Amino acid sequence: MKLYISFDMEGVSGVVDWDQTSGVGVDYAIGVDLTLNEVNAAIDGAVAGGATEVVVNDSHWKMRNLNPMLLHGNATYISGSHKPMYMMQGLDSSFDMVFFIGYHGSISGEPSVLSHTYNSSVFNLITLNGVEVGESGINSLVADAFDVPIGLISGDEATKLQAERLIPARTVEVKGSITRFASHNLHPKVAHEMIYEAAAEVMATSRSWPRVNLARPSTLEMHFVTADQAELATWIKGVDRKETRSATITHSDSLAIYKAFVGVSYITRQAGGR
């Protein structure tokens, strides 16, 4: 059985500050170590549950955060920036299951440590079919397109609550957010055990696990920080201006929606949204 893991860092137990998610200092080294161990816990559990092939997509920052030599399960590693499918690069219909590890809440939702939605300098609210979503909901478009179930999502309680609105996944809450820069974290070993156990159980039932079931057509609505970002978004095919600071993507193909969204994310970032 084939497993796809997309991992982020902000939702990892013990990670509470940007210095732990980027840079070259001691704080970043700690963040990397905490993240690696959660990813490996997911891999180990999935292998125990029957996974025979694991692909790990680095979906954070410059997307080259881990030493691939340290990944368990002989996992292959997708890394590097400017991936056309971004946080979902490499997923296709050959996979049996998707895991989202270390995910976080949306910028506009309940207090969630280091919350943002792809780029906090550009997006301040995104909805999918009228439901506010974070990155898990946006990325579920790709799993929906390829009919691959999302079995496991780990992060804080805001991540859990947002994901459950659209995704029939097992969620592992590894920390409770107090503010955007503080949380009550499970001991990492406890978080690893919980992720391992959930991964093993979910992977063992992957063939019968329920899929994401989005409406046809679906609409992704993006609310921007500035009006010029909303206008710039319309340079991407399939994006329509809605109001002064919002635009929509409507399509019966979930993959087309995601690709257009990635285009919007890239073009607004390059134009000045950092």
N, C-alpha and C positions, 0 to 999 in steps of 0.2 A: 504493500500500500504506500502511496506517495503523499507526503505532507509538505505543505507550503507554509512558512512562517514569515510574516512581516513584523518586524520589531521596531519600536520606538524607545525612547529613554525616559521621558518625563513621567510615565506611569509606573516606573520601577520603584519598589520599596526602598526608602532611604534617599531617593533623589528629590531634592526640594529647591534647588537653585540652579540658575543658568550656568554657573561655573562648573557644575557637575555634568553638564550636558555638552559643553563645547570648550575648546582651549587646549592647553598643554600642561596645565598645572596639576597639583596633587588632587584637587577636588575633581577634576575631570577623570583622572586615573581611578579614583574611587567609584565614580559614576559608571565608567566602563566596566569595572570589575563586577559591580552589582548587576549591571545589565547582562553581561556574559553569563552569569550564574543563573539568572532567570530564564534566558534563552536555552541554556543547557538543561535546565530542569524540565522545560517543555519538550525538548528533544528526547531526553531519557525516558520520560513518561510515555511519549508517543511510540518510541521503539518498544517499550514494554507492552504497549497496547496493539502492536502489530505493524507499525510503520517500518518499511524496508528502504525507503528513500526519503531524504529530507533536503529541502531547498530553503535556505535562509536569505531573505531579502533585507538588507540594511536600509531602513527607511528614515533614519535620523540625520539631521544636519547635513554634513558633507557625504554622508552615506558610506563611510569607510571607518567605522568606529571600533570594530573588533579585529583581533588577530585570528585569522581563519584557522591557524594551527590549533587553536584552543577550543574550537567547536566540537562537540560530541557527535557521535553517530555518523562519522564520515560525511557530515553535511556539506553540500556545496554552498557557496557564498556569493550572492550577487551584491556588488558594492560599486561605489562611485557615483558622481553626480550626473545630471543631465540624462537620466533614464527616461525614455518616452512614456513609460507606464508608472514612473515615480515610485510610490509606496507599494505598488502592486506589480512591479516588473517581474516577469517570468511566470506569472500564473496563467494556466490554460486549462483546458478540459481534461487533461491527463491526470490531474490531481484528485485525490480522494477527500482531502480535508484542508482547511485553512485555519491557522491560529494567528491571532493578533496579540503580541506580547509587549508589555510596557506602554500601552496606549493611555491617552489622557482625555480630559473633558474639553468641550468647545469653549471658545473665548467668551461667549455670551451666556453660558449656562450657570449652574450652581457653582459655588467656589470649588475649584479644582486646581491642584498644584500645577503650576507652569502651563495653565490652560492657553490654548490658541487653536486656530483652525487653519492648518497649512501655513498661513502667514498672517500674524496679528497686525501687521502694518497695512494689510489689504482688506481682509475679511473680518467683519464683526458679527456676522450671523449668516448661517447657511441652513436652509431647510430642504428636505427631500420629501416631496408629496405632502407638504405642509407640516412636517415634523422636524423640529430642530435636530440637527445632527452634528456630531464631531467627525473626526477623521475615520472612525470605525464605520459610521453610516455612509460617508462618501465612498470609502473603499469597498463597501459591500456591493456597490454597483458592479464591480468587476467579478466578484464571486457569483453574483446573480447572472451576469452575462454568460459565464462558463458553467453554470449549474453545479458549482462546487460548494458544499456546506461550510459555513464558518462555525467551527465547533468550540473554540475556546478564545476568550478575551480576558486579559489581565490588566489591572490598573486600579485607580481609586474608585470610591463609591459613585462619583459623578459619571465616570466612564461607564460603570456598570449600568446605571439607570438610563443613560442615553442610549447605550447599545441595545438594551432590552426592548426599546420601543420598535425596533425594526428587525433585529437579528435574533434568531432562536439559538443563541450560543450559551454554553456554560461560562459563567463569569467568575473570575477569582479576584476578590477585593484584597489587595495587598497593603493598602493604607487608607486612612481616613483624612481627607483634606480639612485643614483648619482655616487657612486662607490660601491665596495663590502662591505663597512662599513658605508655607508651613504645613506639616502633616504629622499624624500619629501613625508611625510605620510598624508593620509587623517585623519581628526579627527576620532577617533575610533567610535563615534556615527554615523558619516556619513557612515563609512565602514560597520557598522552593519546594517544600513538601506538598503544599496545597496545589501548586502548579503541576507538579509531577503526577499527583493522584488524579487531578482533573484531566490532564492530557492522556493518561493511560485509559481512563474510562471512556472518554470521548472517542479516542482513536479506535478503540475496540468495537465501537458501534457506528463507525463512520458510514458504512453502506446504508444505514437506515436513518442517519441523522437528518432532520428537516432542513430544507434549503431556505435561503432568503427568497421571499416571494414578493417582488415589487410589482406595482401596477404597470400596465402597458396602455398608453405611454406613461412615463414618469417625468416629473418636473423637478429640477434642481434650481432653487432660487438663491442667489448670492447677494448679500448686502455688503456694500463696500464702505471703507472709511471715508473716501472722497468721491465726488461726482465724476472727476476725470477718470478714475479707475473704472467706474461703471461704463463710461463711454469707450475706454480702451478695450474693455472686455468684448465689445461688439466687433472688434477686429477679428475675433475668432469665429469661424463658420459655425452657425447653429445657435449663437448667443444673441438674445434679443433684449434690448433695454426695456426695463419695466417702469421704474420711477427714477427720481434724480440720482439716487445712490444704490440702485439695485438692477439686476439683470437676471434672466432665466435661460435655462436650457431644457427644452422639452423634446423627448424622442422615445420611440418604442424600443430602441436598442440601448440597453444600459451601458454597454461599452462605449458607444458613441457619446453618451452624456459624460462619462468619466474622461474620455480623451479630450473633449472640449473643455472640461473643467481644468485639466492639467495645462492646456494651452493658455487659459485665462491666468492660472497661477504663475506660469512662467513669464508671460508678457507683462503682467502688472509688477512682478518682482523686478524685472530688468528695467522697467520704466521709472523706478524710484521707490516702489513699495519694498521695504527691506524686512 
